[in-house]
């Protein structure tokens, strides 16, 4: 994850998300609307990635911390 002194919390780059989803934008798209005979890539056709974020507040000493779990449905 990238650090940003002006932002509070976690920052995920698009590269982090694409890597976690196992996506290479230069692969041929299998989307129904993609022109597969012309070899249209995911980069050109586009992609939808669903990210589910689950968090919980957990008491830690006198403060509380947040546990974050991110699921990328397959």
Secondary structure, DSSP 8 states (H G I E B T S, - for coil): ----TT--S----HHHHHHHHT--TTSB---TTS-TTTT-BHHHH-----EEEEEEEEEETTEEEEEEEEEE--
